[in-house]
């Protein structure tokens, strides 16, 4: 880790949009608010709690700039503040994950949206899905407020309720909150059910924004509804009341370590698009130039590359096209067999298999670097956070550098060749399993890793890229 010695506080007006649970409308309302605030001329940036890849893509659709992840399991308090502050001063909107207090386990709120709010001292706006409920909404709000031990919740928005019914509920909510000594929690408004809004999901979450017809028009309609039915001025006041972010002695994982820039070929298209921006920033901070390519549409990886990164995504939706692009498959096989360092996770790991079968059982031949097959299981496999706690004695030095790395798995496919170079464990130690296929220059597996949690592997991978470039 590199210490950045500073003695400053940054003014970052901000709020976190949270809810009692998943499916409450957080992503759509967050995108609508991003649009509202942007139209008011504010300098806006966005963040997502947890290890989610898809919701930040929706944020980017509105702002045309990358959203970033804030995850207290992956990052300590210093690094969270570094991510929050590195874009400088300006208004920030943070989208929560699952329910407000839902984290690694039901025992506490570690790694929850509330944990992010607490560590970054961010006011919370509670989004309540009020469809089909009446006075019970008040009991739900009060129950959540009674667990707010740091008094972070400052506002409430009701989702999927008519303006007329909201006007009846609002004085009741305010009176009950006053009686319970929560008078500083503002009832900001509502979001009525909007016609022709349809953000579909699939097994890994929402469909990607580019797959959704008229997504920009849909977000615009939500923005209009928020402007008409919510007190956006009060929301901005609550953002402005957030305390400045202290960036004294913030630590960042890496700094430039090479005199000469080297190229990392990164698979990026509709099939491979799950990357943490923070991971890519770390690679760039090391002096690596990222050049993207498409396994779907290109016929070879970028010329001059000294390393290869195959990230996650939805390769299973494009198996026929990926299988038919033989020139690209040949290109990847050739460079890896020639010793090019390579990292592959989840979808990228699947791509390297000899076969992948889709949800209907139809088999497609892919790269063939892993002598195995990936098959659709119909349910999540080894879902959730993990940490690499050990490696086999004969594992490569690159694999051993993974020990201590944190990540997560989120996939419906299983492999007949998962690998056994390393052992992953759940955060509470309740379960462990063998994982990762490794060699001197490669690490392949289902796990998505967060490089900032343990940079040893990236340094080791960089060293191999440098050796490959210099040979």
Backbone torsions as a table, in degrees:
resi	resn	phi	psi	omega
1	UNK	NA	147.1	179.7
2	UNK	-111.3	126.5	177.7
3	UNK	-80.3	130.9	172.7
4	UNK	-109.0	104.6	-175.3
5	UNK	-81.3	112.7	178.4
6	UNK	-136.2	159.6	175.7
7	UNK	-136.9	68.6	-175.4
8	UNK	-145.7	161.9	173.0
9	UNK	-125.8	135.6	-178.1
10	UNK	-104.3	135.7	178.2
11	UNK	-84.7	102.3	179.8
12	UNK	-123.7	85.2	175.7
13	UNK	-56.8	135.3	-171.0
14	UNK	-162.6	157.0	167.6
15	UNK	-144.2	160.5	176.2
16	UNK	-115.1	127.3	179.0
17	UNK	-91.6	115.6	-176.5
18	UNK	-125.8	170.7	-177.8
19	UNK	-151.6	169.1	177.2
20	UNK	-70.1	-20.8	-178.9
21	UNK	-170.1	175.5	175.9
22	UNK	-66.6	156.8	178.7
23	UNK	79.9	11.7	-179.0
24	UNK	-86.9	-9.7	179.6
25	UNK	102.0	18.3	-175.7
26	UNK	-58.4	-46.4	-174.2
27	UNK	-64.9	-46.9	-177.9
28	UNK	-65.6	-42.9	179.1
29	UNK	-67.4	-39.7	176.6
30	UNK	-59.8	-45.0	178.7
31	UNK	-63.4	-40.2	177.5
32	UNK	-63.1	-40.8	177.8
33	UNK	-67.4	-38.7	175.9
34	UNK	-57.9	-42.2	178.8
35	UNK	-66.4	-43.9	178.1
36	UNK	-56.6	-50.3	-174.7
37	UNK	-69.1	-36.0	177.3
38	UNK	-63.9	-41.6	179.1
39	UNK	-63.1	-23.8	178.6
40	UNK	-86.5	7.7	173.7
41	UNK	82.7	11.2	-180.0
42	UNK	-79.5	149.5	175.4
43	UNK	-83.7	100.7	-168.8
44	UNK	-106.6	141.6	168.4
45	UNK	-136.4	160.9	-174.3
46	UNK	-134.0	159.5	-179.0
47	UNK	-144.7	158.5	177.5
48	UNK	-128.3	130.5	174.8
49	UNK	-73.8	144.0	174.0
50	UNK	86.7	-174.5	-172.0
51	UNK	-91.3	22.3	-174.2
52	UNK	-71.5	138.1	175.6
53	UNK	-99.1	-31.8	-167.5
54	UNK	-81.6	-45.2	-178.0
55	UNK	-57.0	-40.8	176.1
56	UNK	-59.8	-26.1	176.7
57	UNK	-67.3	-35.0	175.9
58	UNK	-67.1	-41.2	177.1
59	UNK	-58.7	-44.8	-178.3
60	UNK	-63.4	-31.9	178.6
61	UNK	-60.3	-32.9	-179.9
62	UNK	-82.4	-48.3	-170.3
63	UNK	-92.0	-19.6	-174.8
64	UNK	62.0	23.8	171.4
65	UNK	-135.3	156.0	-175.6
66	UNK	-68.2	137.6	169.6
67	UNK	-90.7	158.0	-177.4
68	UNK	-127.6	160.5	-177.8
69	UNK	-97.7	138.8	174.1
70	UNK	-118.0	108.4	-173.3
71	UNK	-134.8	110.4	-176.5
72	UNK	-72.3	-11.7	172.5
73	UNK	-76.8	-40.6	179.7
74	UNK	-77.7	-33.7	-167.8
75	UNK	-123.5	145.4	171.0
76	UNK	-82.9	177.9	-175.5
77	UNK	-60.0	-40.8	179.8
78	UNK	-59.9	-45.7	-175.8
79	UNK	-71.1	-34.4	174.0
80	UNK	-58.7	-45.0	179.9
81	UNK	-67.5	-33.8	176.5
82	UNK	-62.6	-45.8	179.5
83	UNK	-62.9	-43.3	-177.9
84	UNK	-66.3	-30.8	-171.4
85	UNK	-103.3	-11.0	-170.2
86	UNK	-69.4	-17.0	175.4
87	UNK	-86.2	1.5	178.9
88	UNK	84.7	-167.7	-175.6
89	UNK	-77.1	148.5	-178.8
90	UNK	154.6	165.7	-178.0
91	UNK	-76.9	139.4	-176.3
92	UNK	-129.4	139.0	175.8
93	UNK	-118.9	127.1	-178.0
94	UNK	-114.3	125.3	176.8
95	UNK	-91.5	130.8	179.6
96	UNK	-73.3	-177.7	179.6
97	UNK	-132.9	138.6	-179.3
98	UNK	48.6	-140.4	174.3
99	UNK	-83.5	158.2	-173.7
100	UNK	-50.9	-43.6	-174.7
101	UNK	-100.2	7.8	-175.1
102	UNK	-83.2	116.5	-179.7
103	UNK	-127.2	-139.3	-176.1
104	UNK	-65.0	-38.5	-178.8
105	UNK	-147.3	163.1	179.4
106	UNK	-73.5	-5.2	-178.1
107	UNK	-69.3	-36.1	-179.7
108	UNK	-150.8	-174.3	-177.1
109	UNK	-105.0	23.6	179.2
110	UNK	-58.9	132.3	178.7
111	UNK	68.5	19.7	176.1
112	UNK	-91.1	173.4	172.9
113	UNK	-59.5	-37.3	179.3
114	UNK	-64.8	-37.3	177.6
115	UNK	-62.0	-42.9	176.5
116	UNK	-60.6	-46.5	-179.6
117	UNK	-60.1	-42.1	-179.6
118	UNK	-65.9	-49.3	-176.3
119	UNK	-65.7	-30.1	-179.9
120	UNK	-102.5	3.1	178.8
121	UNK	53.1	53.9	-175.6
122	UNK	-109.2	128.7	174.6
123	UNK	-61.7	147.9	-176.8
124	UNK	-112.5	135.8	170.2
125	UNK	-109.0	122.8	-176.3
126	UNK	-91.0	120.2	177.4
127	UNK	-100.0	117.6	-176.9
128	UNK	-109.8	123.0	172.7
129	UNK	-76.2	105.3	-171.6
130	UNK	-98.6	8.0	-179.2
131	UNK	-61.2	130.6	175.2
132	UNK	75.7	14.2	-179.8
133	UNK	-128.9	161.2	177.8
134	UNK	-127.8	-114.9	-177.5
135	UNK	-63.1	-22.4	177.4
136	UNK	-57.3	-27.1	177.4
137	UNK	-55.7	-39.0	-178.9
138	UNK	-64.4	-42.2	178.2
139	UNK	-63.3	-39.3	179.1
140	UNK	-63.5	-46.2	-179.8
141	UNK	-61.7	-47.8	-178.2
142	UNK	-63.0	-39.2	179.4
143	UNK	-61.3	-42.5	178.6
144	UNK	-67.2	-39.3	179.9
145	UNK	-65.6	-33.9	-179.8
146	UNK	-66.0	-21.6	177.2
147	UNK	-93.9	1.5	-179.2
148	UNK	-82.9	79.3	-171.0
149	UNK	-71.5	-16.3	178.0
150	UNK	-105.6	8.7	178.4
151	UNK	52.5	51.3	-178.1
152	UNK	-92.6	-25.5	-177.3
153	UNK	-73.6	121.8	-175.1
154	UNK	-120.9	-7.8	-178.8
155	UNK	-158.7	160.7	179.8
156	UNK	-134.1	135.6	171.8
157	UNK	-124.6	132.9	177.6
158	UNK	-96.6	128.4	-179.1
159	UNK	-101.9	146.8	176.5
160	UNK	57.3	48.8	175.0
161	UNK	-139.1	143.3	-176.7
162	UNK	-69.1	154.8	178.5
163	UNK	-61.0	-39.8	-178.4
164	UNK	-63.0	-43.3	-179.2
165	UNK	-72.5	-34.3	176.6
166	UNK	-60.3	-41.4	-179.3
167	UNK	-63.1	-28.9	175.3
168	UNK	-75.5	-38.6	-177.1
169	UNK	-74.4	-35.9	-170.5
170	UNK	-53.7	-51.6	-179.8
171	UNK	-63.1	-32.0	177.4
172	UNK	-67.1	-43.4	178.8
173	UNK	-61.4	-47.2	-177.4
174	UNK	-64.2	-39.2	-180.0
175	UNK	-66.8	-44.1	-179.4
176	UNK	-67.0	-37.9	178.5
177	UNK	-67.4	-36.6	177.4
178	UNK	-63.9	-43.9	178.8
179	UNK	-60.5	-34.0	-177.6
180	UNK	-90.5	11.3	179.7
181	UNK	65.6	34.7	174.8
182	UNK	-115.9	36.9	-174.6
183	UNK	-68.0	-13.4	178.6
184	UNK	-87.2	4.6	175.7
185	UNK	-95.3	119.1	-173.0
186	UNK	-93.5	135.6	174.2
187	UNK	-86.7	99.3	-167.2
188	UNK	-82.5	-22.1	-179.9
189	UNK	144.9	-160.2	-174.7
190	UNK	-141.6	166.4	172.3
191	UNK	-124.7	103.9	178.7
192	UNK	-65.0	158.9	174.2
193	UNK	-62.2	129.0	-174.1
194	UNK	-109.2	130.0	-179.4
195	UNK	-66.9	143.2	175.1
196	UNK	67.4	25.2	172.2
197	UNK	-103.0	117.6	-175.3
198	UNK	-147.1	93.5	177.1
199	UNK	-100.6	101.9	-173.8
200	UNK	-79.5	158.5	178.3
201	UNK	-119.3	162.1	165.9
202	UNK	-134.2	-169.8	-168.0
203	UNK	-63.7	-24.2	178.5
204	UNK	-96.0	6.5	-179.4
205	UNK	126.9	-153.9	179.9
206	UNK	-62.4	150.2	170.2
207	UNK	-62.8	155.7	179.8
208	UNK	-66.6	145.5	-174.9
209	UNK	-56.7	-35.2	-179.3
210	UNK	-71.4	-13.1	177.1
211	UNK	-86.5	-13.8	-172.3
212	UNK	-96.1	122.4	-178.1
213	UNK	-61.8	132.2	175.9
214	UNK	56.0	39.1	-177.2
215	UNK	-60.7	-39.2	179.9
216	UNK	-64.6	-38.4	178.0
217	UNK	-65.5	-39.7	179.5
218	UNK	-63.9	-43.5	178.5
219	UNK	-64.4	-37.4	177.7
220	UNK	-61.2	-40.5	179.4
221	UNK	-66.0	-39.1	177.0
222	UNK	-65.1	-41.8	177.9
223	UNK	-59.7	-43.8	178.6
224	UNK	-62.4	-41.0	180.0
225	UNK	-65.1	-39.0	177.8
226	UNK	-65.7	-42.6	178.6
227	UNK	-60.7	-37.7	-176.1
228	UNK	-79.4	-28.3	-168.5
229	UNK	-120.8	-1.9	179.8
230	UNK	-126.0	152.2	178.2
231	UNK	-84.9	84.2	-177.1
232	UNK	-67.3	-32.0	177.3
233	UNK	-61.8	-41.8	178.3
234	UNK	-67.6	-38.3	176.6
235	UNK	-57.7	-44.8	179.7
236	UNK	-64.4	-38.1	177.7
237	UNK	-62.2	-40.7	178.2
238	UNK	-65.5	-38.1	175.8
239	UNK	-62.2	-43.9	-176.8
240	UNK	-66.3	-22.3	-179.9
241	UNK	-80.9	-9.0	178.9
242	UNK	-61.5	137.3	-179.3
243	UNK	-66.6	149.1	176.1
244	UNK	-56.8	151.8	179.5
245	UNK	-88.8	120.6	178.1
246	UNK	-77.9	126.3	179.1
247	UNK	-118.5	30.2	175.6
248	UNK	-66.6	127.9	174.3
249	UNK	54.1	36.6	177.9
250	UNK	-68.1	139.7	179.3
251	UNK	-103.4	138.0	171.7
252	UNK	-117.3	153.3	-171.0
253	UNK	-67.0	-39.5	-171.8
254	UNK	-143.1	165.4	167.0
255	UNK	-139.1	169.3	-176.6
256	UNK	-52.5	132.6	-176.4
257	UNK	-124.5	2.7	-179.3
258	UNK	-131.7	147.2	178.0
259	UNK	-79.4	-28.9	-175.8
260	UNK	-113.1	130.6	-180.0
261	UNK	-68.7	137.2	174.4
262	UNK	-121.2	157.8	-171.1
263	UNK	-104.4	131.6	172.6
264	UNK	-111.1	120.9	176.3
265	UNK	-81.7	121.2	-176.3
266	UNK	-116.9	121.5	177.4
267	UNK	-68.8	123.4	-179.7
268	UNK	-149.5	112.4	174.6
269	UNK	-165.5	-161.3	-177.7
270	UNK	-64.1	-26.7	-177.9
271	UNK	-87.7	-27.3	-176.5
272	UNK	-131.0	97.7	-174.9
273	UNK	-143.6	11.5	-179.2
274	UNK	-96.3	97.6	178.3
275	UNK	-138.2	137.0	170.4
276	UNK	-76.1	129.3	177.1
277	UNK	-59.4	-35.9	-179.4
278	UNK	-62.2	-35.8	176.7
279	UNK	-63.9	-45.4	-179.5
280	UNK	-66.1	-35.3	177.3
281	UNK	-64.1	-40.7	178.5
282	UNK	-61.1	-44.1	178.4
283	UNK	-60.3	-43.2	179.5
284	UNK	-66.3	-39.2	179.0
285	UNK	-61.9	-24.9	178.9
286	UNK	-79.6	-9.0	-177.6
287	UNK	98.1	17.3	177.9
288	UNK	-93.0	132.1	174.6
289	UNK	-94.4	123.9	-178.9
290	UNK	-91.1	125.0	174.2
291	UNK	-121.8	118.7	-176.9
292	UNK	-84.7	150.8	174.9
293	UNK	-145.1	166.1	-176.9
294	UNK	-115.3	111.9	172.9
295	UNK	-62.5	-21.0	177.7
296	UNK	-76.8	-43.1	-165.7
297	UNK	-115.6	-21.9	-179.9
298	UNK	-89.7	165.0	178.6
299	UNK	-110.4	0.4	175.2
300	UNK	-161.8	161.1	177.5
301	UNK	-76.7	163.8	-178.2
302	UNK	-56.9	137.4	178.9
303	UNK	-67.1	143.5	178.3
304	UNK	84.1	1.7	-179.3
305	UNK	-67.5	144.1	177.2
306	UNK	-113.2	2.3	179.6
307	UNK	-163.3	163.4	-175.1
308	UNK	-135.4	132.2	176.5
309	UNK	-125.2	118.1	176.9
310	UNK	-111.0	103.8	-176.2
311	UNK	-86.7	-172.9	-179.1
312	UNK	-84.1	-179.2	-179.4
313	UNK	155.9	-141.1	-178.0
314	UNK	-126.1	56.5	179.0
315	UNK	-60.3	-26.8	-178.4
316	UNK	-63.5	-19.8	178.4
317	UNK	-83.8	-9.4	-174.2
318	UNK	-131.5	29.8	-171.6
319	UNK	-62.0	-41.0	-178.4
320	UNK	-64.3	-44.8	-179.2
321	UNK	-67.8	-41.1	177.5
322	UNK	-63.2	-41.6	-179.3
323	UNK	-67.2	-34.3	-178.0
324	UNK	-79.3	-15.0	179.3
325	UNK	-84.7	71.3	-176.4
326	UNK	-63.1	-38.8	178.9
327	UNK	-57.1	-40.6	178.9
328	UNK	-68.4	-43.2	177.8
329	UNK	-59.8	-41.8	177.2
330	UNK	-63.2	-41.3	-179.6
331	UNK	-60.9	-45.8	-178.8
332	UNK	-68.5	-42.7	177.2
333	UNK	-58.4	-45.1	-174.9
334	UNK	-65.1	-44.7	-176.4
335	UNK	-70.2	-35.9	179.1
336	UNK	-69.4	-42.3	178.0
337	UNK	-65.6	-24.0	178.3
338	UNK	-85.1	1.9	174.8
339	UNK	100.3	6.1	178.6
340	UNK	-64.0	129.1	176.7
341	UNK	-60.0	139.0	-176.6
342	UNK	-144.3	142.3	172.3
343	UNK	-120.9	136.4	177.2
344	UNK	-141.3	131.8	180.0
345	UNK	-133.6	137.4	175.6
346	UNK	52.1	-105.5	-179.0
347	UNK	-58.6	-39.0	176.8
348	UNK	-65.3	-36.7	175.4
349	UNK	-62.7	-44.4	177.5
350	UNK	-59.9	-41.5	-177.5
351	UNK	-59.7	-30.9	-177.6
352	UNK	-80.2	-8.0	-180.0
353	UNK	-72.1	162.2	175.8
354	UNK	-68.4	-40.9	-179.5
355	UNK	-137.4	147.8	167.6
356	UNK	-132.1	130.1	177.9
357	UNK	-103.8	136.1	-178.6
358	UNK	-79.7	-175.2	-174.5
359	UNK	-66.7	-16.5	177.7
360	UNK	-98.0	2.7	177.3
361	UNK	88.9	2.9	179.0
362	UNK	-76.7	129.9	-173.2
363	UNK	-96.9	137.4	178.2
364	UNK	-125.7	139.1	179.1
365	UNK	-88.2	131.4	-178.9
366	UNK	-122.2	-138.5	-166.7
367	UNK	-66.9	-32.8	177.1
368	UNK	76.2	11.2	177.5
369	UNK	-77.5	-19.5	172.9
370	UNK	-114.1	121.6	-176.8
371	UNK	-81.9	78.1	-178.0
372	UNK	-166.9	-177.7	-178.5
373	UNK	-134.3	140.9	172.6
374	UNK	-102.8	132.2	-178.8
375	UNK	-128.2	146.2	177.6
376	UNK	-72.1	131.7	-177.3
377	UNK	-101.7	-20.3	-177.4
378	UNK	86.1	-2.1	178.3
379	UNK	-151.2	163.4	-179.4
380	UNK	-66.2	139.6	-179.3
381	UNK	-113.5	122.8	177.7
382	UNK	48.9	49.1	-175.0
383	UNK	-71.8	135.3	168.9
384	UNK	119.9	-172.9	-177.4
385	UNK	-67.5	155.3	177.4
386	UNK	-153.2	166.2	172.4
387	UNK	-141.0	137.6	175.6
388	UNK	-80.5	117.5	-174.4
389	UNK	-109.4	-12.5	178.8
390	UNK	-164.7	165.5	176.0
391	UNK	-134.9	159.8	175.6
392	UNK	-65.4	152.6	-178.3
393	UNK	-61.3	-31.7	-179.0
394	UNK	-97.0	12.2	177.5
395	UNK	-68.1	156.2	-179.4
396	UNK	-67.3	161.1	177.1
397	UNK	-61.3	-33.6	177.3
398	UNK	-63.4	-43.1	177.8
399	UNK	-65.3	-42.1	-179.3
400	UNK	-64.1	-27.5	178.5
401	UNK	-70.6	-10.2	177.2
402	UNK	-76.3	-21.8	-174.3
403	UNK	-59.4	121.7	-175.3
404	UNK	106.2	-13.8	-178.8
405	UNK	-73.3	141.4	177.0
406	UNK	-107.4	152.0	178.9
407	UNK	-167.5	-160.5	175.9
408	UNK	-154.0	160.4	173.2
409	UNK	-120.8	143.3	-177.7
410	UNK	-159.0	87.5	-175.0
411	UNK	-154.9	153.8	179.6
412	UNK	-106.7	-0.8	179.3
413	UNK	-103.1	149.7	175.0
414	UNK	-126.6	150.7	-178.1
415	UNK	-109.9	148.4	171.6
416	UNK	-80.8	-2.6	-178.8
417	UNK	-141.1	69.5	-177.5
418	UNK	-69.9	-22.0	-175.7
419	UNK	91.8	158.5	-177.4
420	UNK	-142.7	22.4	-178.8
421	UNK	-69.3	-32.1	-175.0
422	UNK	-128.6	168.2	174.1
423	UNK	-121.9	127.3	176.5
424	UNK	-102.4	146.8	177.4
425	UNK	-131.7	149.7	172.1
426	UNK	-69.1	154.2	-178.6
427	UNK	-55.7	-33.1	-179.5
428	UNK	-91.1	3.9	178.5
429	UNK	74.9	8.9	-174.3
430	UNK	-74.8	-17.6	-176.8
431	UNK	-152.8	147.4	174.6
432	UNK	-142.0	159.5	179.2
433	UNK	-158.5	155.2	176.3
434	UNK	-79.2	147.1	-177.7
435	UNK	-158.3	170.5	172.4
436	UNK	76.8	127.7	167.2
437	UNK	-99.8	126.0	-175.8
438	UNK	-133.6	154.7	171.5
439	UNK	-142.0	-172.0	179.4
440	UNK	-58.6	-33.3	-174.3
441	UNK	-124.8	12.7	-177.4
442	UNK	-141.5	148.1	174.0
443	UNK	-137.8	116.5	-176.8
444	UNK	-131.4	134.3	177.2
445	UNK	-176.1	175.9	-179.8
446	UNK	-74.3	-21.7	-172.5
447	UNK	-69.6	137.0	167.3
448	UNK	-92.0	121.5	-178.0
449	UNK	-103.4	149.3	177.2
450	UNK	-108.1	105.1	-169.3
451	UNK	-60.0	-33.8	-178.4
452	UNK	-66.0	-14.8	-179.9
453	UNK	-77.7	-19.1	-177.3
454	UNK	-173.0	100.5	-168.3
455	UNK	-86.0	-2.2	-176.4
456	UNK	-55.1	-43.5	-177.9
457	UNK	-63.3	-39.3	-178.6
458	UNK	-68.2	-37.8	174.5
459	UNK	-62.2	-42.7	-179.9
460	UNK	-66.1	-40.0	178.2
461	UNK	-66.2	-40.5	177.2
462	UNK	-59.5	-42.9	-179.5
463	UNK	-59.3	-40.5	178.6
464	UNK	-69.2	-37.1	175.0
465	UNK	-61.3	-42.7	179.7
466	UNK	-62.0	-44.8	178.6
467	UNK	-61.8	-40.8	179.6
468	UNK	-65.1	-42.1	-179.4
469	UNK	-66.3	-32.0	-174.6
470	UNK	-88.9	-9.7	-172.9
471	UNK	-76.6	NA	NA
